[in-house]
Amino acid sequence: MAGFEDLDKTLFPLKDVSSVIEVFKGQLEGGGEPDLALLSIIAGAFENSLTCRSVSGSSSVAAATSQHSDPMEQAQSQPPVLELHNIQTLYDKFHAIMKTAVEVSNNNGTKHYATRELVKKVSDVVWNSLTRSYYKDRAHLQSLYSYLTGRKLDCFGVAFAVVAGCQALGYNDVHLALSEDHAWVVFGETGLETAEVTWHGKGNEDKRGQEVGKGVDVRSWLYVNNRPVICTRAMEVAALVSAINPSLNATHDAFEVAVLQQELLWLLYDLGHLTKYPMAIGNLGDLEEISATPGRVPCNTLFQEAIVSARTFYNNQHVYPYTYQGGYFYRNKKYKEAFESWANASDVIRLYNYSRDDEEIYKEFLEIANELIPHIMKVESSGFSANTILKKPECFANLLRFYDGICQWEEGSATPVLHIGWAKPLVNTISKFDASVRAQVHIVCESPETTEYQHHHPHHHHSKQEPRAQTSSNGSGAGGNCLNNNNYSAPPCKENGNGTAGSVDASSSEESGSLHPSIEALTAGCSEKILNPEYLLQGGGNPFVGTEDCAMKSNGSSASTSKQLESDGDSKKETLKEDEKIEDDVDDILPNRTANPTIVLHSQKMKELKDLLLAEKLNTHAISLHLTAQSQVQVSKKSRGCSNVESDGGGGMNMRPKRARRE
């Protein structure tokens, strides 16, 4: 541990962002481990000084925060002055609390490892010294500065304080484990032992000290199928930096705090400490979208890197990298790509069973389904556009995949997910897609045959691919253009000429050989002739421009029009111009002439909705009733997620029936 003894004290007092960064850089690049307590106190003092109206602490910090009454003016004009003696006083106080309350045996200099009893004891010390309130949604309570000056910590702050306390006691095997909405610790000689040390939700303190990853809870999103981010010391520094909150209120941020967080994340990024931390990469992408750093990786590439990290190191068990990317596309009006990212997020959530602890991700999906997607539909249907997503069957397929994942998330869960509040926006959105567009989507319901196909085709992970932003022709950075995410062993997606993904299902090649002979002939003729718009719209006349004989043989051959064009040599140029104009008209009529997208439905509810979704006239009332109905089939989820999840004899067939939702 670098500690105060090794710190370059000439850096104090810390007067600006650059001086704070120098302290972090010295700790990260020094010979020993970075001191979590020291860095958390410094970062917390800087953040709280600029974001909180009343701060109890050092006199210099208090003076810096009392000179301006306006928080935005304060944040932009007067960074705090952090004196060495004030920081050292808080640092020594933390060490005194830990070493007074926890007895550490003398092992004569030999390396020793933490036990469950010791971790529980440190957790009790932190827990019992807090004020008797839970601060789940309060900002600026994640640092040791908040703990030492106000005796307040949020749930992440408690877990971080336990790890920092164990480090202060000399137990360097205790590390932070992070899911997307929870934190616990790993410890022991092998680092495989786990323990709860904080609360989640409404304060389940009785779980502290218990092992993580056992029973039904492991199949909830909160514990990410035993695929958390296991932090090194440097990654724990990244966690405290990522937890910095620049917000002053609901609409304003403290400028200096945001700059500090952004530059510290870039420091950690350059040192390679964010490679296995998708959430931190996503946070950096958000900051870069707000204020891009010249010469740095663009934010869309960062969002894709977060997805690659989740796929490479965590078996694609993390949802937020996709919602980060989807939010970016939404804000930049790239709605087609946003639909795809949200569908990919839903492909991840389908791996879990829904529980009450999944409140945060539930709200995330509810916002996408009931606010963001309806807004897109309103914008896209407000005027005529040849490129509107309402004419793209890929978007309708991704919409179905999004809801299919949510329905499967509900299956096998003790608590239902979908209610009438979900159903109304869904039927309104589906009704915006014309029947001709919906009919272009090839829907395959999961069956033993498709399951057998997926079983014999190993996972086609995207994690070994380069970030999409570097390979996509439009630079949009949309990840995974397959209409099924990599959770279901989808075969490689072949790209069409326009860069969009074709069919995912292997049966598409077989279907092309079983088409009606007239359709095959018409398809073959398109390679050398221009389609007649009147034939497409009204069904009468010749199928191709300039063709007198419309008889088409079943082997795909058709009469050529090249002789007629050659006979009119004087008017050849004029004819070509006319043909180009007609071709443009055909493009407007048929904006998507590529292979129809194929989607495999896995949830029982969506499979039963197939015919209703493709009907020319939608029965919105029937769709709403079916979507909100309680599933009568309990689906076993033993096969979902990682293979080492314990079933505990509690497969889907043994679970109790779902209770009825109270509206």
C-alpha positions as CSV (number, residue, x, y, z in Angstrom):
1,M,0.0,0.0,0.0
2,A,1.4,3.3,-1.1
3,G,0.1,5.2,1.9
4,F,0.7,8.6,3.2
5,E,4.4,7.9,3.8
6,D,5.1,7.4,0.1
7,L,2.9,10.3,-1.1
8,D,4.6,13.3,-2.6
9,K,3.5,15.8,-0.1
10,T,4.8,18.7,-2.2
11,L,1.6,18.3,-4.2
12,F,-0.4,19.8,-1.3
13,P,-2.3,21.9,-1.0
14,L,-4.5,20.6,-3.8
15,K,-6.0,23.6,-5.5
16,D,-7.3,22.4,-8.9
17,V,-8.2,19.3,-10.9
18,S,-4.6,18.8,-12.2
19,S,-3.2,18.5,-8.7
20,V,-5.7,15.9,-7.7
21,I,-5.0,13.9,-10.9
22,E,-1.3,14.0,-10.0
23,V,-2.0,12.4,-6.6
24,F,-4.0,9.6,-8.3
25,K,-1.4,9.1,-11.0
26,G,1.3,8.8,-8.3
27,Q,-0.7,6.2,-6.5
28,L,-1.5,4.2,-9.6
29,E,2.0,4.2,-11.1
30,G,3.8,3.8,-7.8
31,G,5.4,0.5,-6.7
32,G,2.8,-0.5,-4.1
33,E,-0.9,-0.8,-4.2
34,P,-3.0,2.4,-4.4
35,D,-4.3,3.5,-1.0
36,L,-8.1,3.3,-1.3
37,A,-8.8,5.3,1.8
38,L,-6.6,8.1,0.9
39,L,-7.9,8.5,-2.7
40,S,-11.5,8.1,-1.6
41,I,-11.1,10.9,1.0
42,I,-9.5,13.2,-1.6
43,A,-12.1,12.6,-4.3
44,G,-15.0,12.9,-1.8
45,A,-13.7,16.1,-0.4
46,F,-13.3,17.6,-3.9
47,E,-16.8,16.4,-4.9
48,N,-18.7,17.3,-1.8
49,S,-17.1,20.8,-1.6
50,L,-18.5,21.7,-5.0
51,T,-21.8,20.0,-4.9
52,C,-23.2,20.2,-1.4
53,R,-24.4,23.5,0.1
54,S,-23.4,22.7,3.6
55,V,-20.3,20.5,4.2
56,S,-18.9,19.6,7.6
57,G,-15.2,19.1,7.5
58,S,-12.0,21.0,7.3
59,S,-12.0,24.7,7.7
60,S,-10.3,25.3,4.3
61,V,-12.9,23.2,2.5
62,A,-15.8,24.9,4.4
63,A,-14.3,28.3,3.5
64,A,-14.1,27.4,-0.1
65,T,-17.7,26.4,-0.3
66,S,-19.2,29.3,1.7
67,Q,-17.9,32.1,-0.5
68,H,-20.6,31.6,-3.2
69,S,-24.3,31.0,-2.6
70,D,-25.0,30.0,-6.2
71,P,-23.9,26.4,-6.7
72,M,-23.2,26.7,-10.4
73,E,-21.1,29.8,-9.9
74,Q,-19.4,28.1,-7.0
75,A,-18.6,25.0,-9.2
76,Q,-17.1,27.0,-12.0
77,S,-15.1,29.7,-10.2
78,Q,-13.9,28.4,-6.9
79,P,-12.4,24.8,-6.7
80,P,-11.7,23.8,-3.1
81,V,-8.3,24.0,-1.5
82,L,-7.4,20.7,0.1
83,E,-4.8,21.1,2.8
84,L,-2.5,18.2,3.7
85,H,-3.2,18.3,7.4
86,N,-7.0,18.2,6.9
87,I,-6.7,15.1,4.6
88,Q,-4.3,13.4,6.9
89,T,-6.6,14.0,9.9
90,L,-9.4,12.2,8.2
91,Y,-7.1,9.5,6.9
92,D,-5.8,8.8,10.5
93,K,-9.3,8.8,11.8
94,F,-10.3,6.0,9.4
95,H,-7.3,3.9,10.4
96,A,-8.0,4.4,14.1
97,I,-11.6,3.3,13.7
98,M,-10.6,0.1,12.0
99,K,-7.6,-0.8,14.2
100,T,-9.4,0.0,17.4
101,A,-12.5,-2.1,16.7
102,V,-10.8,-5.1,14.9
103,E,-8.0,-7.0,16.5
104,V,-5.4,-8.3,14.0
105,S,-3.2,-11.2,15.1
106,N,0.5,-10.8,14.6
107,N,1.7,-13.4,12.0
108,N,5.4,-12.5,12.2
109,G,5.5,-10.9,8.8
110,T,3.9,-13.9,7.0
111,K,1.1,-13.3,4.5
112,H,-2.3,-13.8,6.0
113,Y,-5.7,-14.0,4.5
114,A,-9.1,-12.7,5.6
115,T,-11.7,-15.0,7.0
116,R,-15.5,-14.7,6.8
117,E,-15.6,-13.7,10.4
118,L,-13.1,-10.9,9.9
119,V,-15.0,-9.5,6.8
120,K,-18.2,-9.7,8.8
121,K,-16.5,-7.8,11.7
122,V,-15.2,-5.0,9.5
123,S,-18.7,-4.8,7.9
124,D,-20.2,-4.5,11.4
125,V,-17.8,-1.7,12.3
126,V,-18.8,0.4,9.3
127,W,-22.5,-0.5,9.6
128,N,-22.8,0.3,13.3
129,S,-21.1,3.7,12.9
130,L,-23.6,5.0,10.3
131,T,-26.7,7.1,11.1
132,R,-29.8,5.0,11.3
133,S,-31.1,5.7,7.9
134,Y,-30.8,4.2,4.4
135,Y,-29.6,6.5,1.6
136,K,-30.4,4.5,-1.5
137,D,-31.0,7.4,-3.9
138,R,-29.1,10.2,-2.3
139,A,-26.1,11.6,-4.2
140,H,-22.6,12.2,-2.9
141,L,-22.6,9.5,-0.2
142,Q,-20.3,7.0,-1.8
143,S,-16.9,8.2,-0.4
144,L,-15.1,7.8,2.8
145,Y,-15.2,11.6,3.2
146,S,-18.9,11.4,3.6
147,Y,-18.5,8.5,6.1
148,L,-15.9,10.4,8.2
149,T,-17.6,13.8,8.2
150,G,-21.3,12.9,8.2
151,R,-21.5,9.1,9.1
152,K,-23.5,8.5,5.9
153,L,-22.9,6.1,3.1
154,D,-24.9,4.6,0.3
155,C,-24.9,0.8,-0.4
156,F,-21.8,1.1,-2.7
157,G,-20.1,3.2,-0.2
158,V,-20.5,0.6,2.6
159,A,-18.9,-2.1,0.4
160,F,-16.1,0.2,-0.6
161,A,-15.4,1.2,3.0
162,V,-15.2,-2.5,4.0
163,V,-12.6,-3.2,1.3
164,A,-10.7,-0.1,2.3
165,G,-10.9,-1.1,6.0
166,C,-9.5,-4.6,5.2
167,Q,-6.7,-3.0,3.3
168,A,-5.9,-0.7,6.2
169,L,-5.7,-3.8,8.4
170,G,-3.3,-5.5,6.1
171,Y,-5.6,-7.9,4.4
172,N,-4.9,-7.4,0.7
173,D,-6.9,-10.4,-0.5
174,V,-10.2,-8.7,0.1
175,H,-11.5,-7.2,-3.2
176,L,-14.7,-5.6,-4.5
177,A,-17.1,-7.5,-6.6
178,L,-19.5,-5.4,-8.7
179,S,-22.7,-6.3,-10.5
180,E,-24.7,-3.6,-12.3
181,D,-26.6,-2.5,-9.2
182,H,-24.9,-4.2,-6.2
183,A,-21.6,-4.8,-4.6
184,W,-20.0,-7.4,-2.3
185,V,-16.5,-8.7,-1.6
186,V,-14.4,-11.7,-2.5
187,F,-11.6,-12.9,-0.3
188,G,-9.4,-15.9,0.7
189,E,-6.2,-17.4,-0.6
190,T,-7.8,-18.3,-4.0
191,G,-10.1,-15.3,-4.1
192,L,-13.1,-17.5,-4.6
193,E,-14.9,-16.9,-1.3
194,T,-17.7,-14.3,-1.3
195,A,-19.6,-12.4,1.3
196,E,-22.4,-9.8,1.5
197,V,-21.2,-6.7,3.3
198,T,-23.9,-4.1,2.4
199,W,-27.6,-3.8,1.9
200,H,-29.7,-3.5,-1.3
201,G,-33.2,-2.1,-1.7
202,K,-34.9,-1.5,1.6
203,G,-32.0,-2.6,3.8
204,N,-31.5,-6.3,4.3
205,E,-28.7,-6.0,6.8
206,D,-29.2,-9.6,7.9
207,K,-27.5,-10.8,4.7
208,R,-24.2,-9.3,5.7
209,G,-21.6,-12.1,6.0
210,Q,-23.6,-14.6,3.9
211,E,-22.2,-16.2,0.9
212,V,-23.2,-14.8,-2.5
213,G,-24.3,-16.9,-5.5
214,K,-26.4,-19.6,-3.9
215,G,-30.1,-20.4,-4.3
216,V,-32.6,-18.6,-6.4
217,D,-31.0,-15.2,-6.0
218,V,-28.1,-16.2,-8.3
219,R,-30.5,-16.3,-11.3
220,S,-31.6,-12.7,-10.7
221,W,-30.0,-9.8,-12.6
222,L,-28.7,-8.4,-9.3
223,Y,-26.0,-11.1,-9.2
224,V,-25.4,-11.3,-13.0
225,N,-25.3,-15.1,-13.0
226,N,-22.0,-15.2,-11.0
227,R,-20.3,-13.0,-13.6
228,P,-19.5,-9.8,-11.6
229,V,-16.6,-7.5,-12.2
230,I,-13.9,-8.8,-9.7
231,C,-11.8,-5.8,-9.1
232,T,-8.0,-5.4,-8.7
233,R,-6.8,-2.5,-6.5
234,A,-6.6,-0.3,-9.6
235,M,-10.1,-1.3,-10.7
236,E,-11.3,-0.4,-7.2
237,V,-9.9,3.0,-7.8
238,A,-11.8,3.0,-11.1
239,A,-14.9,2.1,-9.1
240,L,-14.6,5.0,-6.8
241,V,-13.9,7.4,-9.7
242,S,-16.9,6.0,-11.6
243,A,-19.1,6.5,-8.6
244,I,-18.3,10.3,-8.5
245,N,-21.5,12.2,-9.0
246,P,-21.1,15.7,-10.5
247,S,-24.8,16.6,-10.2
248,L,-25.8,19.8,-8.3
249,N,-29.5,19.2,-8.9
250,A,-31.8,17.5,-11.5
251,T,-30.7,19.8,-14.3
252,H,-27.2,21.0,-13.5
253,D,-23.7,19.5,-12.9
254,A,-20.7,20.9,-11.2
255,F,-18.3,21.6,-14.0
256,E,-15.0,21.0,-12.1
257,V,-16.3,17.7,-10.7
258,A,-17.3,16.4,-14.2
259,V,-13.9,17.4,-15.5
260,L,-12.1,15.6,-12.7
261,Q,-14.1,12.4,-13.2
262,Q,-13.5,12.5,-17.0
263,E,-9.8,13.0,-16.7
264,L,-9.4,10.4,-14.0
265,L,-11.2,7.9,-16.2
266,W,-9.0,8.7,-19.1
267,L,-6.0,8.1,-16.8
268,L,-7.3,4.7,-15.8
269,Y,-8.2,4.0,-19.5
270,D,-4.7,4.8,-20.6
271,L,-3.2,2.5,-17.9
272,G,-5.4,-0.4,-19.0
273,H,-7.5,-0.6,-15.8
274,L,-10.9,-0.2,-17.6
275,T,-10.5,-3.1,-20.0
276,K,-12.5,-5.4,-17.8
277,Y,-14.9,-2.8,-16.4
278,P,-17.8,-2.2,-18.9
279,M,-19.7,0.2,-16.7
280,A,-16.7,2.5,-16.3
281,I,-16.1,2.6,-20.0
282,G,-19.8,3.4,-20.5
283,N,-19.6,6.3,-18.0
284,L,-16.6,7.6,-19.8
285,G,-18.6,7.4,-23.1
286,D,-21.4,9.5,-21.5
287,L,-18.9,12.1,-20.4
288,E,-17.3,12.3,-23.8
289,E,-20.7,12.7,-25.5
290,I,-21.3,15.7,-23.3
291,S,-17.9,17.2,-23.7
292,A,-15.5,15.5,-26.2
293,T,-11.8,15.5,-25.5
294,P,-9.8,16.5,-28.6
295,G,-7.7,13.6,-30.0
296,R,-9.4,11.0,-27.9
297,V,-11.5,7.9,-28.9
298,P,-15.0,9.1,-29.8
299,C,-17.9,8.2,-27.5
300,N,-19.6,5.8,-30.0
301,T,-16.4,3.7,-30.0
302,L,-16.3,3.7,-26.2
303,F,-19.8,2.4,-26.0
304,Q,-18.9,-0.4,-28.4
305,E,-15.8,-1.2,-26.3
306,A,-18.0,-1.6,-23.3
307,I,-20.1,-4.1,-25.2
308,V,-17.0,-6.0,-26.3
309,S,-15.7,-6.0,-22.7
310,A,-19.0,-7.5,-21.5
311,R,-19.0,-10.2,-24.2
312,T,-15.3,-11.0,-23.8
313,F,-14.9,-11.2,-20.0
314,Y,-18.5,-11.7,-18.6
315,N,-20.2,-14.0,-21.1
316,N,-22.5,-11.2,-22.2
317,Q,-24.3,-11.2,-18.9
318,H,-24.3,-7.3,-18.5
319,V,-27.2,-5.2,-19.7
320,Y,-26.1,-1.6,-19.3
321,P,-23.5,-1.6,-22.0
322,Y,-26.3,-2.0,-24.5
323,T,-28.6,0.6,-22.9
324,Y,-25.7,3.1,-22.8
325,Q,-25.3,2.6,-26.6
326,G,-29.0,2.6,-27.2
327,G,-29.3,5.9,-25.3
328,Y,-26.6,7.4,-27.4
329,F,-28.2,6.4,-30.6
330,Y,-31.6,7.7,-29.4
331,R,-30.2,11.1,-28.4
332,N,-28.5,11.4,-31.9
333,K,-31.7,10.3,-33.7
334,K,-30.2,7.1,-35.0
335,Y,-33.4,5.3,-34.2
336,K,-32.8,2.1,-36.2
337,E,-29.5,1.5,-34.4
338,A,-31.2,2.3,-31.0
339,F,-33.9,-0.4,-31.7
340,E,-31.1,-2.9,-32.3
341,S,-29.2,-2.0,-29.1
342,W,-32.3,-2.2,-27.0
343,A,-33.1,-5.6,-28.5
344,N,-29.6,-6.7,-27.7
345,A,-30.1,-5.5,-24.1
346,S,-33.3,-7.6,-23.9
347,D,-31.4,-10.6,-25.2
348,V,-29.3,-10.3,-22.1
349,I,-32.1,-9.8,-19.6
350,R,-33.9,-12.9,-20.9
351,L,-31.1,-15.0,-19.2
352,Y,-32.5,-14.1,-15.8
353,N,-35.5,-14.6,-13.6
354,Y,-37.2,-11.3,-12.5
355,S,-37.2,-10.5,-8.8
356,R,-38.1,-7.5,-6.6
357,D,-34.4,-6.7,-6.3
358,D,-34.2,-5.9,-10.1
359,E,-36.1,-2.7,-9.6
360,E,-33.4,-0.5,-11.4
361,I,-33.2,-2.5,-14.6
362,Y,-37.0,-2.9,-14.6
363,K,-37.3,0.9,-14.6
364,E,-34.8,1.1,-17.4
365,F,-36.7,-1.2,-19.6
366,L,-40.0,0.4,-18.7
367,E,-38.7,3.8,-19.7
368,I,-37.5,2.4,-23.0
369,A,-40.8,0.7,-23.7
370,N,-43.2,3.4,-22.5
371,E,-41.3,6.6,-23.2
372,L,-38.4,6.3,-25.6
373,I,-40.0,4.0,-28.2
374,P,-43.3,5.8,-28.3
375,H,-41.5,9.1,-28.8
376,I,-39.6,7.6,-31.7
377,M,-42.9,6.4,-33.2
378,K,-44.4,9.9,-32.8
379,V,-41.4,11.5,-34.5
380,E,-41.2,9.0,-37.3
381,S,-45.0,9.0,-38.1
382,S,-45.3,12.7,-38.1
383,G,-44.3,13.1,-41.8
384,F,-43.6,11.1,-44.9
385,S,-40.1,9.9,-45.3
386,A,-38.7,7.2,-47.5
387,N,-36.1,6.3,-44.9
388,T,-38.5,6.2,-41.9
389,I,-38.0,3.2,-39.6
390,L,-41.7,2.4,-40.0
391,K,-40.8,1.1,-43.5
392,K,-37.9,-1.1,-42.3
393,P,-38.8,-4.7,-41.3
394,E,-35.5,-4.9,-39.4
395,C,-36.9,-2.4,-36.9
396,F,-40.1,-4.3,-36.5
397,A,-38.1,-7.5,-35.9
398,N,-35.9,-5.8,-33.3
399,L,-39.1,-4.5,-31.6
400,L,-40.4,-8.1,-31.4
401,R,-37.0,-9.3,-30.1
402,F,-37.1,-6.6,-27.4
403,Y,-40.5,-7.7,-26.1
404,D,-39.6,-11.4,-26.5
405,G,-36.7,-10.9,-24.1
406,I,-38.8,-9.2,-21.5
407,C,-41.5,-11.9,-21.7
408,Q,-38.9,-14.6,-21.2
409,W,-37.4,-12.6,-18.3
410,E,-40.9,-13.0,-16.7
411,E,-41.1,-16.8,-17.4
412,G,-40.2,-18.9,-14.4
413,S,-40.2,-15.8,-12.1
414,A,-42.1,-15.6,-8.9
415,T,-43.2,-12.1,-9.7
416,P,-44.9,-11.0,-13.0
417,V,-43.3,-8.2,-15.1
418,L,-45.9,-7.2,-17.7
419,H,-49.1,-5.4,-16.9
420,I,-51.5,-3.1,-18.9
421,G,-49.0,-0.3,-18.6
422,W,-46.7,-2.3,-20.9
423,A,-49.4,-3.6,-23.2
424,K,-50.8,-0.2,-24.4
425,P,-47.6,1.3,-25.7
426,L,-46.7,-2.0,-27.4
427,V,-50.0,-2.3,-29.4
428,N,-49.7,1.4,-30.3
429,T,-46.2,0.9,-31.6
430,I,-47.0,-2.2,-33.5
431,S,-50.0,-0.5,-35.2
432,K,-47.6,2.1,-36.6
433,F,-46.0,-0.5,-38.8
434,D,-47.9,-1.3,-42.0
435,A,-49.1,-4.8,-42.6
436,S,-46.8,-5.1,-45.6
437,V,-43.8,-4.2,-43.5
438,R,-44.8,-6.7,-40.7
439,A,-45.3,-9.4,-43.3
440,Q,-41.7,-9.1,-44.4
441,V,-40.4,-10.4,-41.1
442,H,-40.0,-14.1,-41.0
443,I,-40.9,-15.3,-37.5
444,V,-39.7,-18.6,-36.3
445,C,-41.0,-20.0,-33.0
446,E,-38.5,-21.9,-30.9
447,S,-39.0,-25.6,-31.2
448,P,-36.9,-28.8,-30.7
449,E,-35.6,-28.4,-34.2
450,T,-34.3,-24.9,-33.7
451,T,-33.0,-25.8,-30.3
452,E,-31.1,-28.8,-31.9
453,Y,-29.7,-26.4,-34.5
454,Q,-28.5,-24.0,-31.8
455,H,-27.0,-26.8,-29.8
456,H,-24.8,-27.9,-32.7
457,H,-23.6,-24.4,-33.4
458,P,-21.4,-23.0,-30.6
459,H,-21.8,-19.5,-29.3
460,H,-20.8,-17.0,-32.0
461,H,-19.3,-14.5,-29.7
462,H,-18.8,-11.0,-30.9
463,S,-16.2,-10.4,-28.3
464,K,-13.3,-11.3,-30.6
465,Q,-14.4,-8.8,-33.2
466,E,-13.1,-5.3,-33.5
467,P,-15.4,-2.6,-32.2
468,R,-18.2,-2.1,-34.7
469,A,-17.4,1.6,-35.0
470,Q,-14.2,0.7,-36.8
471,T,-15.8,-1.6,-39.3
472,S,-19.2,-0.2,-39.9
473,S,-19.6,1.6,-43.2
474,N,-21.6,4.4,-41.6
475,G,-19.5,4.7,-38.5
476,S,-22.6,4.4,-36.3
477,G,-20.9,1.9,-34.0
478,A,-24.0,-0.2,-33.8
479,G,-23.0,-3.4,-32.2
480,G,-24.1,-6.9,-33.3
481,N,-26.2,-6.4,-36.4
482,C,-27.6,-9.9,-36.0
483,L,-31.3,-9.9,-35.2
484,N,-30.5,-12.2,-32.4
485,N,-27.8,-11.4,-29.8
486,N,-25.1,-14.0,-29.2
487,N,-26.9,-15.6,-26.3
488,Y,-28.6,-18.1,-28.6
489,S,-25.8,-19.4,-30.7
490,A,-26.9,-17.5,-33.8
491,P,-24.9,-18.4,-37.0
492,P,-22.8,-15.8,-38.5
493,C,-24.8,-12.9,-40.0
494,K,-24.0,-12.2,-43.6
495,E,-24.1,-8.6,-44.6
496,N,-26.0,-7.4,-47.6
497,G,-24.8,-4.7,-50.0
498,N,-26.1,-1.9,-47.8
499,G,-24.3,-3.1,-44.7
500,T,-27.4,-4.5,-42.9
501,A,-27.6,-8.0,-41.6
502,G,-29.5,-10.6,-43.5
503,S,-31.3,-13.6,-42.2
504,V,-30.1,-15.1,-39.0
505,D,-31.9,-18.5,-39.4
506,A,-30.2,-21.2,-41.4
507,S,-33.4,-22.1,-43.1
508,S,-33.3,-19.0,-45.2
509,S,-31.2,-20.7,-47.8
510,E,-33.6,-23.6,-48.0
511,E,-36.6,-21.3,-48.3
512,S,-35.1,-19.7,-51.4
513,G,-35.2,-23.0,-53.2
514,S,-38.9,-23.6,-52.3
515,L,-40.3,-20.4,-53.6
516,H,-43.1,-20.3,-56.2
517,P,-41.6,-20.7,-59.8
518,S,-43.0,-17.4,-60.8
519,I,-41.4,-15.6,-57.9
520,E,-38.1,-17.3,-58.8
521,A,-38.4,-16.2,-62.4
522,L,-39.2,-12.7,-61.4
523,T,-36.2,-12.6,-59.0
524,A,-33.9,-13.8,-61.8
525,G,-35.2,-11.3,-64.2
526,C,-34.5,-8.4,-61.8
527,S,-30.8,-8.9,-62.4
528,E,-31.0,-7.5,-65.9
529,K,-34.3,-5.6,-66.2
530,I,-36.1,-2.8,-64.4
531,L,-39.4,-3.6,-62.6
532,N,-42.5,-1.9,-63.9
533,P,-44.1,0.2,-61.1
534,E,-47.6,-0.3,-62.5
535,Y,-47.2,-4.0,-62.2
536,L,-46.1,-3.7,-58.6
537,L,-48.9,-1.3,-57.6
538,Q,-51.8,-2.7,-59.6
539,G,-50.8,-6.2,-60.6
540,G,-51.5,-5.5,-64.3
541,G,-49.4,-5.1,-67.4
542,N,-45.8,-6.4,-67.9
543,P,-43.6,-7.0,-64.9
544,F,-40.6,-5.4,-66.5
545,V,-40.2,-2.1,-68.4
546,G,-40.1,-2.5,-72.2
547,T,-41.1,-6.2,-72.2
548,E,-43.9,-7.3,-74.5
549,D,-44.0,-10.9,-73.5
550,C,-44.5,-11.4,-69.8
551,A,-44.7,-15.1,-69.8
552,M,-42.1,-16.4,-67.4
553,K,-40.9,-20.0,-67.2
554,S,-40.6,-21.8,-64.0
555,N,-36.9,-22.3,-64.3
556,G,-36.3,-18.6,-63.7
557,S,-35.6,-17.5,-67.3
558,S,-37.5,-14.6,-69.0
559,A,-37.5,-12.8,-72.3
560,S,-34.7,-10.3,-72.7
561,T,-35.3,-6.6,-73.5
562,S,-31.8,-5.9,-74.7
563,K,-32.7,-6.4,-78.4
564,Q,-35.3,-3.7,-78.2
565,L,-32.9,-1.3,-76.6
566,E,-30.3,-2.0,-79.3
567,S,-32.8,-1.4,-82.2
568,D,-33.4,2.1,-80.9
569,G,-29.8,3.3,-81.2
570,D,-30.7,7.0,-81.7
571,S,-32.8,7.2,-78.5
572,K,-30.5,4.9,-76.3
573,K,-29.3,7.7,-74.0
574,E,-32.8,9.0,-73.5
575,T,-34.1,5.6,-72.7
576,L,-31.4,5.0,-70.1
577,K,-32.3,8.3,-68.4
578,E,-35.9,7.2,-68.3
579,D,-35.0,3.8,-66.9
580,E,-33.0,5.5,-64.1
581,K,-36.0,7.6,-63.2
582,I,-38.2,4.6,-63.1
583,E,-35.6,2.7,-60.9
584,D,-35.7,5.6,-58.5
585,D,-39.5,5.3,-58.3
586,V,-39.1,1.6,-57.6
587,D,-36.7,2.4,-54.8
588,D,-39.3,4.7,-53.2
589,I,-41.9,2.0,-53.5
590,L,-39.7,-0.8,-52.3
591,P,-37.2,0.8,-49.9
592,N,-36.0,-2.6,-48.6
593,R,-35.3,-5.0,-51.3
594,T,-32.8,-7.0,-49.3
595,A,-33.4,-10.4,-47.7
596,N,-36.2,-10.4,-45.2
597,P,-35.1,-10.5,-41.6
598,T,-35.7,-13.6,-39.6
599,I,-36.3,-13.7,-35.8
600,V,-36.5,-16.6,-33.5
601,L,-39.1,-16.2,-30.7
602,H,-38.3,-18.0,-27.4
603,S,-40.9,-16.8,-25.0
604,Q,-44.2,-18.6,-24.7
605,K,-46.3,-15.4,-24.8
606,M,-44.7,-14.0,-28.0
607,K,-44.8,-17.3,-29.8
608,E,-48.6,-17.4,-29.2
609,L,-48.9,-13.8,-30.4
610,K,-47.2,-14.6,-33.8
611,D,-50.4,-14.8,-35.9
612,L,-51.9,-11.7,-34.2
613,L,-48.7,-9.7,-34.9
614,L,-48.6,-10.6,-38.6
615,A,-52.3,-10.1,-39.2
616,E,-53.2,-7.5,-41.8
617,K,-55.7,-5.9,-39.4
618,L,-54.4,-5.9,-35.8
619,N,-56.6,-7.0,-33.0
620,T,-55.1,-4.7,-30.4
621,H,-57.4,-5.8,-27.7
622,A,-56.5,-9.4,-28.0
623,I,-52.8,-8.6,-28.0
624,S,-53.2,-6.6,-24.8
625,L,-55.1,-9.3,-23.1
626,H,-52.6,-12.0,-24.1
627,L,-49.5,-10.0,-23.2
628,T,-50.8,-9.3,-19.7
629,A,-52.1,-12.8,-19.0
630,Q,-50.3,-14.9,-16.5
631,S,-48.2,-17.6,-18.3
632,Q,-49.6,-21.1,-17.6
633,V,-46.3,-22.7,-18.6
634,Q,-43.5,-22.6,-16.0
635,V,-40.3,-22.6,-18.1
636,S,-37.2,-24.1,-16.5
637,K,-34.2,-21.7,-16.7
638,K,-31.5,-24.2,-15.7
639,S,-29.9,-23.8,-19.1
640,R,-29.7,-20.0,-19.0
641,G,-26.6,-18.1,-18.1
642,C,-23.5,-19.9,-17.0
643,S,-23.4,-23.6,-16.7
644,N,-22.2,-23.7,-13.1
645,V,-25.4,-22.1,-11.7
646,E,-26.8,-24.4,-9.0
647,S,-30.4,-25.6,-9.6
648,D,-31.1,-26.5,-6.0
649,G,-33.8,-28.7,-7.3
650,G,-35.7,-25.5,-8.1
651,G,-36.3,-25.8,-11.8
652,G,-39.2,-24.1,-13.4
653,M,-41.4,-27.1,-12.9
654,N,-40.9,-27.0,-9.1
655,M,-41.6,-23.4,-8.6
656,R,-44.7,-22.2,-7.0
657,P,-47.4,-20.6,-9.3
658,K,-47.2,-16.9,-9.8
659,R,-49.4,-14.8,-7.7
660,A,-52.0,-12.6,-9.4
661,R,-50.9,-9.1,-10.0
662,R,-52.9,-6.5,-8.2
663,E,-53.7,-3.5,-10.4
